[in-house]
Amino acid sequence: MKTTRLVATALFSITRILSLLYLVTAIYVVFIFLFTINTPPAWLPLGISDGHFEIYFPFTHTPFLLGDYTQSFIAIMILIMFGYGIFLWMLSNIFKTFKQEKLFTATGVKRLSVFYGTNFIVPILILIGFFIAKIEISDMLIITCLHFVIGIFAFFMAAIFKQGLLLQEEQDLTL
């Protein structure tokens, strides 16, 4: 069990850091584009030319985000960054469950349930949104299938954790 806790601790740290990086980047991009609504100020870390944009690392002219300077591209990019930031945060909570001394807890079951529910529902809603907006859905279809598989595994883990929690509660009552 020590190995499991060690791996869970490492994965918790990695996913939590990645989550924060995604979320901070998304907020950074939102602020940059909010300031460029009327006209791009010269002090912003943003370059726009020929229908494309470059967002620079703060206080540099080194680009780290590139894309088409269209509302739909920017909106989708920001939604993806926020979405995967939240996904990685929830995944880090799953790893946090495996770090605990007591493995089968109501909190762990709840975290797994929210995780599998989100992996089932959100990609389908985004796929429907892409279909309605007539945006190319082939890549999104693959991503939806991958999230569905992740959701299935989390669903089975939640069922195992729920059963383990019931057995653990019975054992605690017997003692």
ABEGO torsion letter per residue (X at the ends): XAAAAAAAAAAAAAAAAAAAAAAAAAAAAAAAAAAAAABBBAABBBBBBGGBBBBBBBGBABBABBEBBBAAAAAAAAAAAAAAAAAAAAAAAAAAAAABABABBAAAAAAAAAAAAAAAAAAAAAAAAAAAAGBBAAAAAAAAAAAAAAAAAAAAAAAAAAAAAAAAAAAAAAX
